[in-house]
Amino acid sequence: MIRLFDTHEVRPTRELEGLWEFQPVSRQGEIPEAMNYRLPVPGCWENHPELGTYQGVGLYLKKIQTSRRTNLRLEFKGVSHTADVYIDGVHAAHHHNAYTSFDAVIRGVEPGEHEIRLYADNSFGEHSALHIANDYYTYGGPIRPIVLEEIGDVYIERVAFFPECEDGVWQGRWQATVRNLGNETCETSLLLGLDGLSSFRETITIEANSSVTLERTELYREAEAWNPGRPVLYTLRAELSNEKERCDDWIDRIGFRRIDTEDGKLRVNEQEIMLRGVNRHEDHALAGAAFSFPDLMRDIQLIADLGCNTVRTSHYPNDERFLDLCDEFGLMVWEENHARGLSEEQMRSPNFAWQSEQVTREMVEQHGNHASIVIWAILNECASDTVYGREIYASELALIRKLDPTRPRTFASHNRERDICLDLPDIVSFNIYPGWYTDEDPGELMREARGWADRLGGAGKPMILSEFGADGYYGFRSANRVKGSEERQSDILDENLRAYLAEEAPLTGVLIWQFCDCRVSESTGWLMSRGGTHNVKGLVDVYRRPKLAYETVKKHFRSQQSKRPADGIPVPARTDVTG
């Protein structure tokens, strides 16, 4: 499944799901004598019993058939983590980062059989600055769907829609990019519209081998708002046509909602919101990072059952199908780019700045139409206490503001009173672990954090506790409630939530670390303290079996839900508005 809905009706599209030939190789571009494995795509090679800890380069090979001369567009929704693509032996694409999509466009493909070679590399090294030995695991392979499309010389490359509200009236700012692969200037008709509301048509001229971006703002007086408790979605349609027929299209879904942080509050459609949620890694004992649709739906159901209204996509952009589900069920999303726990020295890598900026740009451009995303974030627990780090934070936050001025921005800091970047985001966010890594009192530490924010440039801004939690090994029970037991984990979360959810607490959100246990890198240093190479702070384990802390959190969050119904209810009925 590519998305929860068809993204094209005119453009021929198919998913390249199924068995691909596979072989570990020593380097990108190597052609082995034999392909000794057959692996599922999407999938992680670690799921094969002989490849469970393999780090390096793997070659995936697939033969495809075309029935006519055409242009092909291959979209890779996520390859972990560095990818190179060859079509019929010709290098067609190179991409860094596992968690955003990229494409390869091949012109003038003749009918017949064609070979796709995908090299995936999950090794650590200077070539990939964002992927390091970390507190989560970097799986290998095409972890998300691969899509094969046939496109004409002129096709729709991207459509973005930015909802805005002026004096109580909804309007939408369109950005539609159309590309011309041909060698001659052409003229085409572009239709843009929302089912159930209205549409408009523009004639555009595109020079050879270039693209044109059309921008236009339209009023939508009859539009209904997307809210956590009633997530109204509209189908967005873009179509290209010539004198004879429709020749290309693009389908997406959007929601009308306005987000602001005025007066130190987070508001969605002028309603003050308290975020109650979890941090979630894309990691499963059976699937690795390659989730099936039922796996994704199960996570949504469990998160909603907890009484959450928010999920943080730690620490990278998530599978679009998961975001589609959040759109449908009114679950608000904090989505962040991929860079976690990097020191100043690591951030000074020659490849860090551009690779981090690339994933930030791709995240916003690829996921910006999702109504559920209410916060963009960057650079979790990086060097926000250094002058050089500040340059990077300022640059990426400015990039997000340029790409999308409609959503607030934040980053999760662990630098406490040393942080020198708290004036840069719209929301200040802190990762703290009282009761686990420290013996501090949660309430006192929360108030101290508010003081850091006020003194260091974040005065008047909403504050989120973006991480707090404790280890709990599933099935380890202790009458003495020792550290690592389910009882101790439950106690620590109970004490934290009693403080953070009190009426006088100066908070806009609480996000528990974490929803599910996850595999971590096997490495030297502090990561060796992760028993079984897993981070076990999950409310559920890697198989989604709830721990005692699950019920503790559920009690607190459900109680808050009854007090603040405007914040959203779990798994509400989703409303589609169509023509």
N, C-alpha and C positions, 0 to 999 in steps of 0.2 A: 504494500500500500504506500503510494507516494504522499498523498495528503488525505484529509477526510472528505474531500470533494474533488470533482474533476476540474483540473486547472486549464483544460483546453477542450473545445468541441470541434474546432476547425483544424488545428494543427495536429497531424498524426503523432501520437505519443504512445510509447510503451515502456514499461519497467523491465529492466534487464535482471529480474530476480531469478534465482535458480542456482544450479551448479556451475561453477567456473573451475577450470584447471588451475592448479596452484603449485608453486615450487619456491622454497627459500633459495635466494641467490646472494652472491657476495656484494653486488653493487647494482645501482640503477643502470638499466640498459643492457645488462647481461642476458644472453639467450641460452638457457640451459639445454643440455642434451636431451633431457626428458622432463616431463611434468608428472610428478609422482603422486599428487594429491588431487582430490576434487572437493572443493569447499563451497558452502552456501554463501550467496551474496543476496542481501546484506549479511554480514557476519564478522566474527573475530577469529583469527587463526588460532588463538589460545584455546578455543573450544575443542580443537582436535587433540586427542590424547597424547600425540607425539610432539605437539607444538605449544604446550601449556605455558612455557616460560620463554619462548623464543623472542628475542629482540634483534632486529636487523631488517633486511630488505626482503620482501616477498613479492613474487610475480603472480598476478592473476591474469588468465588468458581466456578470451571468449571470441567465438566466431559468430558473426551476424550476417543476415541476408538482406539485401535491398532489391526491390523489384523494378526500380526505375532510376533514372539519373536524378539526383537530388542533392541538397545540402543537408548535412547531418549536424545536429547539436547534441552533444553528450553532456548531461549535467550530473555531477557527482555531489550528492547531498552531504557527504562527510567521509573523508578517507583519513585514517589515523596512521601517522600524522602528517608525513610529507609524501606527496604524490607526484608521479610522472606518468603521463599517458602517451602511448604511441598508437597511431591508427595506420595499419598497413605498413608498419616499420618507420613511419614518419612521426617525429616528436610533435605532439599536439598541445600539451598543457603541462604546467608545473605549478604546484600549490603547496604552501605551508599552512599548517594548522588543521587539526582533526575536525573542528566543530562548526565550520562554515562551508558553504557549497562553492563550487567553481565549475566552469564549463569548458568544453573544447568544441569549436565550430570548424567543420571540414567542408570545403566548397567542392562542388562538382564531383560527387561520389557516383561512380558508375554502378549499374545494376550488377548483382552477383554477390559473392562471399567476401567479407572483410574481417580483419583480425584486430581486436582490441587487446592491447597489453597495458595493464595497470601495475605499476611498481609502487608499493606502499612501504614506508620505512618508519618504524616506531622506535628507532634507536635514539639515544641522547648524544648530542654533539653540537659543535658550533654552528652547524648548518641550520639548526632549528632552535632559536633562542627561547621560545616560550615553553617548550617541552623539556622538562628537567625531572630528575628523580624527585618525586613529590608525594604528598599525602593522599594521592589517588593514583590509579594505574592508567598508563597509556597503552591501550589495546592496539593490536595491529590489524589493518585491513579496511575494507569499505564497510564501515559500521552503520551507514545509512543508505537509502536507496540510490540506485543509478538509473537514470532516465535517458532514453533514446528518442529524439524528436526529429522529424523532417521539417525543414523550414525553407521558405522561398528566399529569393535574393533580398527581399524586404520583409523584416519581421519585427515584432514587438520585443524589445529587450528587457524592459522593466516598466512597471506602473506603480507609483506611490500615491497615497491619498492621506492628507493631513486634515483631520477634523478640527474645526475651530468654532467658537461660539461668540457672537457679538450681539450684545443687547438682547440676549435670550433667543437669538435666531441662529440655527446651525448653518454653517457653510463648510465647504470642503475645497482644499487647495490640491489640484492635480499636478502630478509630474509624470509624463509619459515619454519614454525614450524609444524611438524607432530607428533601427539600423538598416543601412543599405549595403549589402555585400557585393552588389553589382558594379560594373565598370562604367555605368552611365547614370547621370542624374535622373531621378524619377519623381513622380508626383503620386500621392496616394491619399485616400480618405480614411481618417481615423475617427471612430466612434467611441466615446467614453460615457459610461452611465452606471447608475446603481438601480438594480431591480426594485420596483415598487416606488421609485421616486422619479428620476428624470434622466435624460441623456442629452448629449450634444455631439455635433460632428464638426471636425475641422479638416481642411485640406492642407497637407504639408508637402513641402518639396525637400528632398534629401539628395545631397551631392553624392557622387560615387565614392564607395569605400569610406563612408562616414556615418554619423548618426545625428539625429535632431531630437531635442527634448522640448516638448510642449508643456507650458505651464499655464494654468487657468484656474480661477476661483469661481465656484458656483454656489448659489444659495439653495438650501434644502429645508424649507420652512416646515415641511411635514415630517421630518426625520424624528425618530424616537431614539432616546439615549441608550447607550450600553452601560449598564450598571451591574455591580457584583450580584445583586439579588434578582436582576432581570436583564440578562445579557442579550440585547437585541442586536442581531447581525444582518448586514446587507450584503448581497452578492454584487461584486464589482465586475464589470465587463468592459473589455477593450477589444475592438475589432478593426482590422484593416480590410479595405475592400478596393477593388478596381471597378471598371465600368461593367464587368461581367459577373463578378461573384465576390464573396468573402474570401480572403486569402490568408488571414492569420487572426489569432485571438489570444486573449490572456484573461483568466478568471481568478479572482481572489475574493476574500471576504473582509469587510471592515466594520467597525462600530464607531458611533459618535460618542465621544466622551472628552471632557475637558479636565485636565489635571493641573492643580496649582499648589503652591506651598506658601501662600500668603499668611501673615500673622503667625508664623511658626507652626502651622498645621498642614497636613496633607489632605487635600480635598479632591474628590472625584465628582464632577458635575455639581460643584458647590456643596457637597455633603462631606463633612469631616470624616475621615477614615482612620481606624486603628488597624494596622496590619498585624495579623496573627498567622504565623506560618512556620515553615520548615525550609532548611537548605536541602537540596536534593542533588545527588550525583547520579549520572547515568551509568549505573553499575548493577548487575544482577548476577547471582551465582550461576545461573544456567545460560544466560544470554551475553554476559560481558557487557559491552556498551552497545550492542546491536539489538535493540528492543523490538519485539513484535508488537503489533497493535494491542493484543490482549494484555501484554505486560504493561504498556503505557496506561491503558485504561484501569488496570488494577491499582497502579500508583495513584491515579486521580481519585479513585474511590476511597482508598485508605486515607489520603490527605484530607479529603472532604469529610470523612467519618471522624477525623480528629477534631473537627470544628475549625480548621484553617480556612482563611480566605486568601492566602498568599503563598507563593512558592518562590524561592530564590534559586536561580539556575547556577549553582556553584559548580565549578568556577569557569564556566564557558557557555556560549550560546547552545541552546537545546535543540533537539529534534523538532522540526516544524510540526509534526503530528502531535507532539505533546503540547505545543503552543496552540494548535487548533483545538485541542480538548479544553485547554484553559479558556480560550475564547468562548467555547460553547457553554461551559459550566460556570462561567463567572468567577473563575479563580484568578486573582490578580498576580502579576509576574514582575519580579525584579530580575532582569536579564543583564548579565555582565560579560565583558570580553574575556579572553583567555590569557591570564597572566597571574599566577598565584605564588606568593611568598618569595619574590625575587629581591635579592640584595642590590645595593647600588652597583657593586662590581658586576653582577649578572645583567643589570639594566644597561650597563655600559658596553655590553657585547655589540659588535658592529651590526648584528642582525636584529637586535631587540627592537629598536625604535620603529623601524619600518614594518616589521612583522606584527608588532602590537598594534600599530596604527591600521594595518591592513585588516586585521580581524575585527577591530572596532568599526571600521567603515563597512565591512561586509555584514556584520551583525545588524547594524542600523538599517542599511539598505535592503537586506534580505528579509528582515523580520519586522520592519516598521509598520506594516499594515495590520499586525495583530493587535486587536483592541485590548487584550488582556495585559499587555505590557504597560505598566504604569511608571516604571523606573528603569533608566539605563545606568549601568555601573561599569567601573573599570578597575583593574590593578589591585586585586585583593591582597592585603597585607604585604605590599611592596614598600620601597624606600621613600615613603612620604615624609620622613624625618630628615631628608637631605636636600641640599640645594639642587643637585642634578635631578633627583627624583621629582622635585617640584616642577621642573621644566617639563618632564614627561607628563605628569598629571595635568598640568595647565594646558598642554598641547592637545591631549586626547579629549579632555572635557570640552575644550573649545571646538574640536572637530564634531563632537556629538551635537553641540548647540547649533552648529552650522547645518548639519545634516537633518536634524529634527528639533526644532525649537518648541515642540508641544509637550515634551515630557521632562520631568526633573531628573537630575543626575546626582550620583553619589559614588563613593568608594568605601569599602570596609577597611578600617584602620585598626592596627594592633599596637600603634606607637604611642598611644596614651598622650601624656603631656608633652611629648617630644615632637608631635606632629606639627608640621609647618604648612600644611595644605588645606586646613579646614575652612579657609575662606573661599576656596575654589568651587566646591559643589553646591547644589541647592539643598541637599539633605546631608547631615553629618551622621556617620554610622560607625559603631565601635564593635569589635570582637573582644569579648571578655569571658573569662571562665572561672568566676568565683565558686569555690567549693570543690573544684577539680584541680586546676593548675595553681591556684592560690587559695589562701584561707580567708580572703576578704569577705565582708558581709555584702550580699548582693545589693541591698537597698542603698547602703552607703557608697558602694562603688558606682552604682547608677547615678547618684547625685554628684559624685566626683567627676564622672564622665561629662555630665552637663556643664560642670564648671570648666573642664578643659575646653569644651566647645566654645563656651562664652568668652573665654580669655584668648583663644587662639584663632579668632576670625569667624567662628560659627554662631555668634550670638544671634538670636532671633530665628534660627533655622530649625526645622523639625529634626528630631533625633531618633535613630533606630538602633536597637541592639541587634546587630546583624548576625552574631554568633554567641551562643553560650550552651553548655552541655557537659556531659560526663560519659566516661566509658561504661558499658554494660554488656558483658558477654552473655549471649543468649543461652539460657539454661543454667548459668552459674548462680546459684542461690546461696545466701549466707545468712544464718541467724544473727551473726554479728555485724551484718550490713557493711562488709569490708569493701574497699575500693575495687571496682571492676565487677561487683555483683549487680544483679538487676535491682536489688533493694536500694543499694547506695545510689545508683543512677537515678532511680525514681525520687529518692529523698532530695538529691541536689536540684533536680528540675522543679520539684515542688517548692522548695525554698526560693529559687530564683523567680518562678512565676508569681508567687505570692507578693513579692516585692515589685515586680515590673508591671503587674496588672492592677495594682492598687490605684484607686481613683486619683490620688495626688501624684502619681508617677509622671515625670516630664517626658513621656515617650510617645512617638508616633507609630512605633512598630516593634515587635519582638519576633525574631526568627531563630528557631532552635537548630543547633547543630547536633544531629542532622536527622533527616527522615529515615535513611537506610544505611546500614553498614556498607563499607566499600573496601575493595582491594586497594593496597598501596604499593608503591615502588619498593622493591627489595634493594636496599642501599645501606651504605654506612652512615654513621652519625645517628641523629635522634630518631630516624625512621626505624631503626632496629628495635626501638621500644614498642613498636606496633606488633603485638602478639599475633602470630599467624599471618603476618603481612596484611592485616586488615585494620582499618579505623572502625572501632566498634561503638561509636557514639550514636548509632542509629536508634530510633524508636522501634524500628523493625530490623530484623537481620537481613542478610543477603538473599534469603528465600522469602522475605516479606512476612516472617512470623513475628507477631507483636511481642514486645517485652513488657514488663510491668510498667515501665515509664510511659508506654503508649496510653494506658488508661489514665495515668496521672495527668498527662498533657490534655487528653480529651476532656477530663473533668473541668480543668481551668478554661480551656478554649470554648467549650460549649456553654459554660456559665457566662463568659463574656459575650458570646453570640446572642444569648437571650437578652442581655442588657443593651446591646448595640445592633439591632436588626438591620440598620442601614449598611453595615459593613459587609453584608452578604450572608447567604445561607448555603450550606453544603449542597452541591449538585442540584441547583434549581433547574426548572424547565427552561431550555434555551428557546429563544424566539428567532425565527428567520423571517425576514420580510422580503417577499419576491413579487414580481409583477404578475 
